[in-house]
């Protein structure tokens, strides 16, 4: 196998992996009645601490208007509350509500079920190999310099 065809094959496998995970996440979010983008924002709030809208914008690589729209939807669903700073009204933070915390707890249960179903089809050696491969991939990607 040539180097070019190897890179193409590896790229295709990674695209399939990301697509499958994205599809599973999308199906779950639809089942819960919220968008995948709303789910991503909730996930950023999972530690329970208030988060500045600007931080969400930077973490998700989206515009301020997009984050505002998502926050509006989450407030409408009663999953978060929005607060403005008393000192600077331009600074807005959002915080999980009890309903939002419950949603994230349900998401954690779903994720465990998903991975259990996924891993149940693998023997111990394949699990070990997969974990090692993912670890190598993540370490390599995190250590990369800009290309």
C-alpha positions in Angstrom: 0.0 0.0 0.0 1.4 3.4 -1.0 1.8 6.2 1.6 -0.9 8.3 -0.2 -3.4 5.4 -0.2 -2.7 4.7 3.5 -3.4 8.4 4.4 -6.5 8.3 2.3 -7.7 5.1 4.0 -6.9 6.4 7.5 -8.7 9.7 6.7 -11.7 7.8 5.5 -11.8 5.6 8.7 -11.6 8.7 10.9 -14.3 10.4 9.0 -16.6 7.4 9.4 -15.8 7.3 13.2 -16.6 11.0 13.6 -19.8 10.6 11.5 -21.0 7.6 13.6 -20.5 9.4 16.9 -22.1 12.6 15.5 -25.1 10.6 14.3 -25.5 8.9 17.7 -25.3 12.3 19.5 -27.7 13.9 17.0 -30.3 11.1 17.4 -30.1 11.4 21.2 -30.5 15.1 21.1 -33.5 14.9 18.8 -35.0 12.2 21.1 -34.6 14.7 24.0 -36.2 17.5 22.0 -33.1 19.8 21.8 -30.6 20.5 19.1 -27.1 19.1 19.0 -25.8 22.6 19.4 -27.8 23.1 22.5 -26.5 19.8 23.8 -22.9 21.0 23.1 -23.5 24.1 25.2 -25.0 22.1 28.0 -22.0 19.9 28.0 -19.7 22.9 28.5 -21.8 23.7 31.6 -21.5 20.2 33.0 -19.3 21.2 36.0 -22.2 23.3 37.3 -20.3 26.6 37.3 -21.6 29.6 35.5 -20.0 30.2 32.1 -19.6 33.5 30.2 -21.2 33.6 26.8 -18.0 34.8 25.4 -16.2 31.6 26.6 -18.9 29.4 25.0 -18.4 31.3 21.7 -14.7 30.7 21.8 -14.9 27.1 22.9 -17.4 26.2 20.1 -15.9 28.4 17.4 -19.2 30.2 16.7 -20.4 33.7 16.5 -21.9 35.6 19.4 -25.2 35.8 17.7 -25.2 32.0 17.4 -24.5 31.5 21.1 -27.2 34.0 22.0 -29.7 32.1 19.8 -28.7 28.8 21.5 -28.9 30.4 25.0 -32.4 31.7 24.1 -33.5 28.1 23.2 -31.9 26.7 26.4 -33.7 29.3 28.5 -36.9 28.5 26.7 -36.5 24.8 27.6 -35.7 25.9 31.2 -32.3 24.1 31.0 -30.3 27.3 31.8 -30.8 30.7 33.3 -29.1 33.8 31.9 -27.7 36.5 34.1 -26.0 39.8 33.4 -23.2 41.2 35.5 -24.2 44.0 37.9 -20.9 45.7 37.1 -20.9 45.4 33.3 -24.3 44.7 31.7 -22.6 43.6 28.5 -21.2 40.5 30.3 -23.6 37.6 30.3 -23.3 34.3 32.0 -25.5 31.2 31.8 -25.9 28.6 34.5 -27.6 25.2 34.5 -31.0 24.8 36.1 -32.0 21.7 38.0 -33.7 20.6 34.9 -30.5 21.1 32.9 -28.5 19.1 35.5 -31.1 16.3 35.2 -30.7 16.4 31.4 -26.9 16.0 31.7 -27.4 13.2 34.2 -29.6 11.4 31.7 -27.0 12.1 29.0 -24.3 10.4 31.1 -26.6 7.3 31.5 -27.1 7.3 27.8 -23.4 7.6 27.1 -22.6 4.7 29.4 -25.3 2.5 27.7 -23.9 3.5 24.3 -20.4 2.6 25.2 -21.4 -0.6 27.0 -23.3 -1.7 23.9 -20.4 -0.7 21.7 -17.8 -2.5 23.9 -19.8 -5.6 24.6 -19.0 -6.7 21.0 -15.3 -6.7 21.6 -13.1 -9.1 23.5 -10.6 -7.9 26.1 -7.6 -7.9 23.8 -9.5 -5.8 21.1 -10.6 -3.4 23.8 -7.0 -3.0 25.0 -5.8 -2.5 21.5 -8.5 0.1 20.7 -7.8 2.0 23.9 -4.1 2.1 23.2 -4.8 3.2 19.6 -7.1 6.0 20.6 -4.6 7.1 23.3 -1.8 7.3 20.7 -4.1 9.2 18.3 -5.2 11.8 20.9 -1.7 12.3 22.2 -0.4 12.7 18.6 -3.1 15.2 17.7 -2.7 17.2 20.9 1.1 17.5 20.3 0.8 18.6 16.7 2.0 22.0 15.7 0.1 24.0 13.1 0.5 22.7 9.6 
